[in-house]
Amino acid sequence: MSDTMTTTPPPEKPDQQQQFHTLPEEDLFSVLGSSPAGLTSEQAQAGLLRFGHNDISHIRKVPVILQYLGHFKNLLIIILLIAAGISLFVGEVIDAVIIFFIVFASVTLDFFQEYKAGEAADLLKQKILTRATVLRDGKEQDLPIIDLVPGDVVRLTAGDIVPADARILTARDFYVNQSSLTGEPFPVEKSPGAAAAGTPVTSADNYTFLGTSVVSGTATALVTKTGVSTEFGKVAKTLVERPPETEFERGLKAFSYLMSKFVFFLVIFVFFINALFRHGILESLLFSVALAVGMTPELLPMILSLNLSKGSVAMSEKGAIVKHPESIQNFGSMDILCTDKTGTLTQNEIALVRHLDTEGNDSENVLLYSFINSTFDTGLKSPLDDAILKFRHLDINRFHKIDEIPFDFLRKRISVVVADGDKRLIVSKGAPEEIFRVCSQVDRNGVIEPLTEAVRAQVEGIYQAQSAGGFRTLAVCYRTVPGDVTQFSVADETEMTLAGFVTFIDPPKETARESIRQLEQSGIELKILTGDNELVTRKICEEIGLEIKGVLSGEEVEHMDVQTLSRVVENVTVFSRMTPVQKNRVMMALKKNGHVVGFMGDGINDAPSIREADVGISVENAVDIAKESADIILLKNDLRILSDGVIEGRKTFGNTMKYILMGTSSNFGNMFSVAGASLFLKFLPMLPIQILLNNLLYDVSESTIPSDNVDESYTKTPKKWDMDFIKKFVVVFGPISSVFDFITFGILLFFFVADAAFFQTAWFVESICTQTLVIFVIRTRVVPFYHSRPHRLLVASTILIVAVACVLPFTPVGSLFGFTPLPASFYAVLAGLVISYLVIVELVKRWFYKKYDTSAFRKTT
């Protein structure tokens, strides 16, 4: 190709301990077999074979066999296996084999369903791979970062995630936030050149690391290490910060604690009663452990995985890619959405409207100053810069750049220093409030005057008028600087001369009004957290029909303590002139008040808030750091997609709740019946292997719950965990199941004069029929089948399991479990019992929801 494109392959394996940051640049290229023009495709392919993909996720990726074995890390499963081993040792071979079979069948079912759900999630993640700009074959290419290899040359700009450990080759006002690796809270400037020998790599100014983010400027860098060889990869397990615990995780933890208390006390009680008064210790142990298995909703992880997988696929079809499937549950619980207005409520098609001097008249000088600033700004480019450059082309060839003071979110301004012949100027533009702070003079038609209070009031009036009209406004100022200075800093932004304003319009989206209506109908309150001023935001809100309860500025947020802010945020709709830190404080205050909070953003300054939210949302064209921080990425910046996603989240939550309510009522009712029966029966009411089989069949019937339909009325409001509601549900519906069990016991003992085998078989069949068929009543708040139809898969699996339970006693397999054939008269009685049970549950359900209403899952403060 050319002299700059080497075809020398990289060495077999560069020394990963090599001090790349201290090498001269020529030696660096030689060691890595690269050049300033990067690698060829052939070299890169060879590099992939040598070094593997640039991916640290496999550190946490567990091999399939270990994933399967991990399902045995359950205390109840371990006890069952020990008990089966003891049974084998004492000669109860059939019992041992059956227990082993049921345990392995249950674990395999759980593993298989979770594995399928995980595979579906991985496929979705492939759609949102982070990409990097790479020099390959002598030209820039946009490639997935997992394909990078040592020797690649990458281009970096503001908003990018650094794709690998890399040595800086060229840089311009290049600042990187590497707090995720070093803990340093402030951005660090990076520059080319070899570091001194002995300099720690994490302190080197010429080196940047995988996973850090570019705050401002541009750079070219040579990849030196990828994947697990990077600094981040070496310590990934300990340095990856755990995201804040979400509302759903807190609810799941509380539910697990509630279940463990129920199981522990009941199982201990049953074990001691049977061991001390009726049966041997081994039989009592097997019975108690089987009872615990029957009571524990061990299918919950699988139900969650299937629900989340199904929800992820459904959301992807509607234009939302779910990076973290567990966030779907929180999506359904979300009752407050925080968002910036730009691009979400507005079209993000910003156009320059006017360029005003300090008297409110159009000024060519103001346009020139803003054009110079936007042209030479190499840091964080914004749509406002694009609008200025597109407005009109100006000939500024006589100017050349000397230096730049990059934008940051505290100063809210960007400055460039340019030379015009012998004259040098520093030109700044930014938020008017921040520009006013550094100005001491004002340009009045070419006459420089002091910026007195009266003049300040006049120019602020121009700014306020533009804002009130819905125009976004930036101020522009300048100052002559000495000609012998070549490097400038924030300290030089002083004693400036105010030139005027440039104003922009970003019209509201046509869909914004409908989107807000949909969110309101879904019970979600919208709060605007913006860097723009109050007047512009008010105007936009007025045009899209968003009612404003109150307005709070970033400065006011800054001076509030936690308690005051938590109280005030409830009655504020618009938060104006917000910094990233202030946005985070608002988010934390809302969460402290018990809200499930979503945050939607697309910029560098949004990343901390996206991470802090219960649900972090970004868009496909957002900067890398925002997408990496997000749980959900919208393929189009449209709140209507968000609204559709919320509905999917509530459907997912609803199907999870069906399983929990059914399990905690029906299962507990049956197990209380077992505990009660063991007090007066001379034999076990159900053999341990029968309880395990009951549990396995029940699990199979419920595995289709994630496919079920969810009532439209259920998805209209946010849904949250409420342990009090679940306890009430158990207390009301559990005893109903027990009452019918005891009626069954009475019929079996007094009318059928049942022996042990008859009793155990009959109650097994009755238990399966009642606890599986009741799903059709519990799954909806309205009349089942008439007003709410279940999914055909749920109907099929339930009927199949009921049929298996009824036929099993007549099969050879049934005899292995100790079952005996039942007379036709029993099935007639069974039909009456089941119908009566379902009718009673339906009637009690209506009373229950009238008494406790829908507030069960809409807990607010």
C-alpha angles and dihedrals in degrees: 000000000000137000090263094057110079121199094194108122117235115262118275091262123347112223104265089206089058112129095234093171093062099047122103110252095250091053090047092058090045094051092049096041091235141114139208086274092058128227134321120243089254092053091048092051090050089049091054090055091050102041104021126225121328093250131122094182092092087069086075096032109109118209114252094248091053090048088055094046089048089070088067090062089097121114093222093049091049092050090048091052091049091049090049089051091051090049089052090049094053093047102261091130098158093050091048094049092048092049091048090049095049093046093050092043091052094046092046092050091050093046095046094052093046091047092053090049090050092050091052090050091050091053091054091049090058088068093063104044112153111245135205137205105247134179106233125163089359097301137086116264133180106231137167109263091233088070095059119113135185108284096039117129113220134191116224129194139167112302096024125126109231101247100206142349104293144172116235112243100173130002140179119194086327115178125176131193105219098165090121088067108025102023091234107148098206130066116263123220115234126201139172127262135081118293120232116269112268095028110139109244092233089058096046115118091205097057133074131190141228112264097022119117134234112238100182144345131031135273145173115223138184114227110234104167134020139188118350091358092068122096089249093047093053093059101024095125093057102032102048102102115228110240116243113278110265129222093255092051090051090050093048091051091051091048092050090052091050092050094048091055092051093047096045098051097042095046093048090050094050093045095053094044092052097038095048102039114017121014144024123277095250094049091044090049093050091046093049094046091047088049090053091050089051092051098045117086090225089160090066095094090051093045089050092048093049092045092050093045092050091046092049092053092046091050093048089056089055095049104270123110114206113215095178110033093197088068091070090078090054089047089062092047095048112122099167127047118193117196144155114249098227111096092356102064095010131054094247087225096124120191129188108241108174141003107207132188122218091278094054098257127126109266129194090200092059090050090049094051093048091046091052091049094049093044097053096036105110097170129076104352116207134194087252090064090050091051091052093048092047095048095076135335113245125193106239098157090125089065124076129183123255102173145332136223103209125229120260132180095245099053092033092204140094125213133194128189115216137178122227103185107297092344122091125198135188108211121192134184130177146103107353093231090056094044091050089056093063098039124096097164139042132214110231107184091319094318114113113220134172114269096243124181090258093051091044090054090051096050091043087054090057089050093048092049092053091048093048088055090058095256119139108228136201125186123225127207139166144189136192112244133195115278096225096062118091103172124058137184141186088278088070091061093092140104088025127169117236109230101178144264141302115208129201138190125217105180120216118261115260087229095049097090092050091046092053091048090052092050091049091050088051091055094251120137116213120218122185116220106183141162089218124094128270099252096054091046092048090053092051092047090050092052094050096042099248110153113226115217094180145334129231127182126220090244091056091048089051092059098045123097120228096263094049093046092049089054096044100045092069092069100040125093102172125048108186134194091015126174121209091257092051091049088054092051091054091049093051092048091053092049090048087057090059099260125139101229131202123193125199121195144139107195138084090254090055096058098087092051093045088056095044094052124093084236119025113200130188138160133246095252094049122117115276096253092055092049092047091052094048129096094201129030121201115215088212128031095243127127090211089070087051091053091052089050092052090055090052089050091053091048089053091049091046094055091047090053091050090060093044096048092044093047097045094048108034096033094046092046091054093045093049086053090053091049092049094045092051089064096062107020120092089215134041111278088225130006117247092247089050091053089050092049089048089053093048094050090045090052091052092052092051097045089087095057092099088064093054125115118250121217115253090229090060094057096053096085137038114270126215138175115268116181092189090059093049091049091051090049091053093046092051104038101030094066091049089061091046093050091056090045091055090047086053090050091052093049092048095048101040105029103029095028086218123201121213097278094045092046094048093046095047095047091047090056093044091048094051093047096049100041095046100040093048088072088080090061099039096045093072139033092218132062107303119243092000099065100009125036121202121225114270092240091059091048092049096048093047095049091045093055093045089052092048091051093050095047099039096082089061094054132083088243089059092059090057088062093048096257124148129201114269127219122249090246090065091056090052089053090044092055090053092047094049095047091047091048094051092047092050092047090050092051093046089046091059091050092045096053092045089054098043099024122191095307086096092092101024101070111168135171 
